[in-house]
């Protein structure tokens, strides 16, 4: 008997910022997930790029799933004074805008789901849990800004979601943090992580003043005359303290709802790894998908169209540079130059490099941080992350409780030997940690070889890009980086 050809579900998140697309099979395998910006070379690109769509040309796509409800989004835009885009009211219109002429014969099934439900599904249906409390905190979806869900699989294996609690626009932790980011001179919806890093250099002098802003609609930003003369670092520190208070209030509420002691945490605010350190105070086990922001909702929309648990393995889901991981070449560069780039295998899905599109360096010594910051053209105050053999992490870091997986740089821990590793220790004594289990991966083999030669079980790991540019994606991107910035990039 001839088997029917495999069909696929394409999930897309686009139209606002950080567009992405994901492809899954009707058996729940994630075939591909990638960010539009890495193909267009436009940081935070809001639209699906034709070069990204080219990744899907060989697949028979049966369903296209969009990550939010267009008509609800347009109603909220009207409410916020942005006006209505009449050509983006229906799911079909939006899909056609994003996929254009590439989608010459639209699939018979075109579906859309609410923004926060797509976030929830991206987390729950990639998690190891059969039942979980799902918390979504972001800037804004259609109208929702915080949602709490009870999620579980029924006897047939279908994912079920029950909305337990909602906070709606204009009250928003994400909009607040983005407004502060803009107020101190950074780019909102992109550089909130810099605000978080800057907070360690300031004092939380203005928590109550910032709290007073929460009653306002911060969608339009903060009045430029607010807190005249205040140091940006103090504003950042105050915003971080207040954001953490708000997040932990939500976590306390979510726990007290009593649905599950397993937490799935999604939305752009879930990228605040400093706040994440205390999630284990509220839940026994914590899962954060490595791409919890809007881009990850491309997987979430596809997951909802599929309806069951996805076969999650790792975050290496993007563009592939074929070949074996360059362990020997990297080891040689690290021993002689103390730094090297690596662009090998499939690109990471999510904002953080995890060893496949990474700039790696010896974490020891007082000068390496300044050297890497100089290459990446970043502010000198910003910290770097350690990637470490999982079995050695407790020897060097005080890890926060609750996380079922720390492979994705989603939480900070206190460094126990900052004197030995200044390059990966922030001024507040913490490090954003990536652990690597004994999985036979290329980054694991490199760390094992580095440890055997030096006795050091970790490397400094940062993304292979410079500030303002997307992460390296293709071999050509890697060649360009090597030529422009003078760092050997091994593939």
C-alpha positions in Angstrom: 0.0 0.0 0.0 1.3 3.4 -1.0 1.6 5.8 2.0 0.2 9.2 1.8 2.8 12.0 1.5 3.7 13.8 4.7 2.0 17.2 5.2 3.2 20.1 7.3 2.0 23.0 9.4 3.6 26.4 9.0 3.4 28.7 12.0 4.1 32.4 11.6 4.6 35.3 13.9 4.9 38.6 12.1 3.6 42.1 11.6 4.9 43.8 14.8 8.5 42.9 15.6 10.9 39.9 15.5 9.1 38.0 12.8 9.6 34.2 12.7 8.4 31.1 11.0 8.3 27.5 12.2 7.4 24.3 10.4 6.2 21.1 12.1 5.1 17.7 10.8 1.7 16.2 11.5 3.6 13.9 13.9 4.8 16.7 16.1 8.4 17.0 14.9 9.8 20.6 14.7 11.4 20.6 11.2 12.6 24.2 11.3 12.2 27.5 13.2 14.0 30.7 12.3 14.0 34.5 12.7 13.3 36.7 9.7 16.0 39.2 10.8 18.8 36.7 10.2 17.8 36.5 6.5 16.9 40.1 5.9 19.8 41.4 8.0 17.4 44.0 9.5 17.5 43.8 13.2 14.1 43.0 14.8 12.5 42.7 11.3 8.7 42.6 11.6 8.1 40.8 8.3 8.7 37.4 6.9 11.6 37.6 4.4 11.6 35.7 1.1 14.9 34.1 2.0 13.3 32.6 5.1 10.4 31.3 3.1 12.9 29.6 0.8 13.6 27.2 3.7 10.1 25.7 3.2 10.0 25.3 -0.6 10.3 21.5 -0.5 7.4 20.9 1.9 3.8 20.2 1.3 2.2 22.7 3.6 -1.4 21.8 4.6 -2.0 24.4 7.3 -0.8 28.0 7.9 -1.3 29.1 11.5 -1.0 32.8 12.6 0.0 33.7 16.1 -2.8 36.2 17.0 -6.3 37.3 16.1 -6.0 40.1 13.5 -9.4 41.7 14.0 -8.9 41.9 17.8 -5.5 43.4 17.3 -7.0 46.1 15.0 -9.7 46.9 17.5 -7.0 47.4 20.2 -5.0 49.6 17.8 -8.1 51.7 17.3 -8.5 52.0 21.1 -4.9 53.1 21.5 -5.1 55.7 18.8 -3.0 53.9 16.2 -5.8 53.6 13.8 -7.1 50.5 11.9 -5.3 48.9 9.0 -8.3 47.8 7.0 -6.1 45.5 4.8 -5.1 43.5 7.9 -8.5 42.6 9.4 -8.7 38.9 8.5 -6.4 36.0 9.0 -6.3 35.4 5.2 -5.3 39.0 4.5 -2.4 38.9 7.1 -1.1 35.6 5.8 -1.2 36.8 2.3 0.7 40.0 3.3 3.4 38.0 5.0 3.8 35.1 2.6 3.0 37.1 -0.6 3.6 35.5 -4.0 5.4 32.6 -2.3 2.1 31.2 -1.3 0.7 30.9 -4.8 -1.8 28.2 -3.8 -3.0 29.0 -0.2 -3.6 25.9 1.9 -7.2 25.0 2.5 -6.6 25.5 6.2 -5.6 29.0 7.5 -6.1 29.5 11.2 -5.3 32.1 13.9 -5.2 32.0 17.6 -5.0 34.6 20.4 -1.6 36.1 21.0 -1.3 34.9 24.6 -2.6 31.4 23.8 0.1 31.1 21.2 2.6 32.0 23.8 1.2 29.5 26.2 1.2 26.7 23.7 4.8 27.4 22.6 5.8 26.8 26.2 3.5 24.0 27.4 3.6 21.9 24.2 7.4 21.9 24.3 7.7 21.4 28.1 8.2 18.0 29.8 5.0 18.5 31.8 1.7 16.7 31.4 0.0 19.4 33.6 1.2 22.9 34.3 0.3 26.4 35.4 1.2 28.6 32.4 2.0 32.3 33.0 2.3 34.7 30.1 3.7 38.2 30.7 4.5 40.5 27.8 4.0 44.0 26.5 0.7 43.4 24.8 -1.1 40.9 22.6 -4.5 41.9 21.2 -5.8 43.1 24.6 -4.1 40.8 27.1 -0.9 41.8 28.9 -0.8 39.0 31.6 -2.6 35.7 31.4 -2.6 32.7 33.7 -3.7 29.3 32.2 -4.2 25.8 33.5 -2.8 23.5 30.8 -3.0 19.7 30.6 -3.3 16.8 28.1 -6.6 14.9 27.9 -6.8 11.1 27.7 -6.4 11.3 23.9 -3.3 13.4 24.2 -4.8 16.7 23.1 -3.6 19.9 24.8 -6.3 21.7 26.8 -6.1 25.3 28.1 -8.3 26.9 30.7 -7.9 30.7 31.2 -7.6 31.3 35.0 -6.8 35.0 35.2 -6.2 38.0 32.9 -4.8 41.5 33.0 -5.6 43.7 30.0 -4.3 46.7 28.2 -3.2 49.4 29.1 -1.9 47.9 32.4 1.3 46.1 31.3 4.7 45.1 32.9 6.2 44.7 29.4 5.0 48.2 28.2 6.3 49.7 31.5 9.8 48.1 31.0 9.9 49.1 27.4 8.9 52.6 28.2 11.8 52.8 30.7 14.1 51.4 28.2 13.2 54.2 25.7 13.4 56.8 28.5 17.0 56.0 29.3 18.0 56.3 25.6 17.8 52.6 24.5 15.7 50.9 21.8 12.4 49.6 23.1 11.4 46.0 22.1 15.0 45.3 21.5 17.4 46.5 24.2 15.5 45.7 27.4 18.2 43.3 28.2 20.6 46.2 28.4 18.3 48.0 30.8 18.4 44.8 32.9 22.2 44.7 32.8 22.5 48.4 33.6 20.4 48.0 36.7 23.2 46.4 38.6 25.2 49.7 38.3 22.5 51.9 39.9 20.5 52.3 43.1 16.7 51.8 43.2 16.1 55.4 44.3 12.9 55.9 42.2 10.8 52.8 42.7 7.8 54.8 44.1 8.1 57.4 41.5 8.0 54.7 38.8 5.2 53.0 40.6 3.1 56.1 40.1 3.4 55.7 36.3 1.7 52.3 36.4 -1.7 54.0 36.4 -0.9 55.7 33.1 -1.0 54.3 29.6 2.7 53.9 28.8 2.1 52.8 25.3 3.2 56.3 24.2 6.2 56.3 26.4 7.3 58.3 29.5 7.3 62.1 29.5 10.9 63.3 28.7 10.7 65.6 31.7 10.1 62.8 34.2 12.9 62.5 36.8 15.1 65.3 35.5 18.7 64.8 36.3 18.3 61.2 37.4 21.1 58.8 36.4 20.0 56.2 33.8 21.5 53.5 36.0 19.4 54.5 38.9 16.2 54.5 36.8 17.2 51.1 35.4 17.7 49.7 38.9 14.4 51.1 40.1 12.6 49.7 37.1 14.1 46.3 37.7 13.1 46.3 41.3 9.5 47.3 40.5 9.2 44.8 37.6 10.4 42.0 39.9 7.8 43.0 42.5 5.0 42.9 39.9 6.2 39.6 38.4 6.4 37.9 41.8 2.9 39.2 42.7 1.7 37.4 39.6 3.6 34.3 40.4 2.1 34.2 43.9 -1.4 34.6 42.5 -0.7 31.9 39.9 0.6 29.5 42.6 -2.4 30.2 44.8 -4.8 29.4 42.0 -3.7 25.8 42.8 -3.8 24.3 39.3 -0.2 22.8 39.3 3.1 23.3 41.0 4.8 23.1 37.5 5.3 26.5 35.9 5.6 27.2 32.2 6.6 30.9 31.8 6.3 32.7 28.5 6.2 36.1 26.9 9.0 38.7 26.3 9.2 39.4 30.1 10.3 35.8 30.6 13.6 36.8 29.1 14.4 38.8 32.2 16.8 36.3 33.6 17.5 38.4 36.7 13.9 38.2 37.7 13.7 34.5 36.9 16.1 33.6 39.7 13.3 33.6 42.2 10.7 31.6 40.3 11.6 28.5 42.2 10.3 30.2 45.3 6.8 29.9 43.9 6.8 26.7 41.9 8.6 23.3 42.2 9.6 23.0 38.6 10.1 25.7 36.0 10.2 25.5 32.2 10.9 28.5 29.9 11.1 27.8 26.2 14.4 29.2 24.8 12.4 31.6 22.6 9.6 32.8 24.9 8.9 36.1 23.1 6.8 36.7 20.0 9.1 34.8 17.6 8.6 31.7 19.6 4.8 32.0 19.1 5.4 30.8 15.5 6.0 27.5 17.1 3.0 28.1 19.4 0.6 28.8 16.6 1.7 25.6 14.8 1.5 23.7 18.0 -2.1 24.8 18.5 -3.0 23.7 14.9 -1.4 20.3 15.7 -3.0 20.0 19.1 -0.6 17.6 20.9 2.8 17.6 22.6 5.6 18.5 20.3 8.7 16.4 20.1 11.1 18.9 21.6 14.8 18.0 21.6 16.8 21.3 21.6 16.9 24.8 20.3 19.0 24.1 17.2 16.2 24.6 14.7 17.4 27.1 12.2 19.6 27.5 9.1 22.2 24.7 8.8 25.9 25.1 8.1 26.8 21.5 7.4 29.9 19.6 8.7 31.3 18.4 12.0 31.6 20.7 14.9 35.1 22.3 14.7 36.4 21.1 18.0 40.1 20.9 17.1 40.2 24.2 15.3 38.3 26.0 18.1 40.6 24.5 20.7 43.7 25.7 18.8 42.3 29.3 18.5 41.3 29.4 22.2 44.8 28.2 23.3 46.7 30.7 21.1 44.4 33.7 20.7 42.0 33.1 23.7 39.1 33.8 21.5 37.3 32.3 18.4 34.0 32.3 16.6 32.1 29.2 15.7 29.3 28.9 13.1 28.4 25.3 12.8 25.3 23.1 12.5 21.9 24.5 12.8 21.3 28.0 14.1 19.7 28.6 17.5 16.0 29.5 17.7 15.8 32.3 20.2 17.8 35.4 21.1 20.8 33.7 22.7 23.7 31.9 21.1 24.1 28.4 22.6 27.3 27.2 20.9 26.3 27.0 17.2 26.6 30.8 16.4 28.9 31.8 19.2 31.9 33.9 20.0 33.8 31.9 22.6 36.7 32.9 24.8 38.8 31.9 27.8 36.8 33.2 30.8 39.9 33.7 33.0 42.0 36.8 33.3 41.1 40.5 33.7 41.3 41.7 30.1 39.2 39.2 28.1 35.9 41.0 28.8 37.1 44.3 27.4 38.5 42.5 24.4 35.3 40.8 23.5 33.2 44.0 24.2 35.6 45.8 21.8 35.0 43.3 19.1 31.2 43.3 19.6 31.1 47.1 19.9 29.1 46.9 23.1 29.0 49.0 26.2 31.8 48.1 28.5 29.5 47.5 31.5 27.7 44.6 29.9 28.4 41.1 31.2 29.0 37.8 29.3 27.7 34.4 29.9 29.5 31.2 30.9 28.8 27.9 29.1 29.9 25.1 31.5 29.9 21.3 31.7 26.7 20.5 33.6 28.4 18.3 36.2 30.7 21.1 37.3 28.2 23.9 37.6 27.7 23.5 41.4 31.5 23.9 41.9 31.4 27.4 40.5 27.8 28.8 40.8 25.0 28.9 43.3 22.2 27.9 41.1 18.6 29.0 41.7 16.1 26.2 42.5 13.3 24.9 40.3 14.6 25.0 36.8 14.2 21.7 35.0 16.7 22.8 32.3 19.5 25.4 32.4 20.7 24.8 28.8 19.2 28.1 27.5 20.7 31.0 29.5 17.4 31.9 31.1 18.4 32.5 34.7 21.3 33.9 36.7 23.2 32.3 39.5 25.8 33.7 41.9 29.3 33.1 40.8 31.3 31.4 43.7 34.7 32.5 42.3 34.4 35.9 40.6 38.1 36.4 41.3 39.0 33.6 38.9 36.3 34.4 36.2 35.8 38.2 36.0 34.8 38.0 32.3 31.6 36.1 33.0 30.7 37.7 36.4 28.5 40.8 36.5 29.1 43.6 38.9 26.3 42.2 41.1 28.2 38.9 41.4 25.8 36.9 39.2 26.3 35.1 35.9 23.7 34.1 33.2 24.5 30.4 33.0 24.3 27.9 30.2 24.9 24.3 31.3 25.7 21.5 28.8 24.7 17.9 29.6 26.6 14.8 28.5 24.7 14.8 25.2 27.6 14.3 22.7 26.9 17.7 21.1 29.7 19.7 19.5 29.8 22.3 22.3 30.0 19.5 24.8 32.9 17.9 23.0 34.7 21.3 22.9 34.2 21.9 26.6 35.5 18.4 27.4 38.6 19.0 25.4 39.1 22.5 26.9 38.7 21.1 30.4 41.2 18.2 29.7 43.8 20.7 28.6 43.2 23.6 31.0 41.3 22.2 34.0 38.7 24.9 33.4 35.2 23.5 32.6 33.7 26.6 31.1 34.1 29.1 28.3 32.8 32.6 27.8 29.9 32.4 25.3 28.3 35.3 23.5 26.4 35.6 20.3 28.3 35.9 17.0 27.3 39.4 16.0 28.0 43.0 16.8 25.6 45.3 18.5 22.8 46.4 16.2 23.2 43.4 13.8 21.4 40.1 13.7 23.3 37.0 14.7 25.4 35.3 12.0 23.2 32.8 10.1 25.0 31.4 7.0 28.5 30.5 6.1 28.7 33.8 4.1 27.7 35.7 7.2 30.5 34.0 9.1 33.0 34.9 6.4 31.9 38.5 6.6 32.3 38.6 10.3 35.7 37.1 10.2 36.8 39.6 7.5 35.4 42.7 9.2 36.2 42.0 12.8 39.4 40.0 12.6 38.2 36.9 14.6 38.6 33.4 13.2 35.2 31.8 12.7 35.3 28.1 12.4 32.6 26.0 10.7 
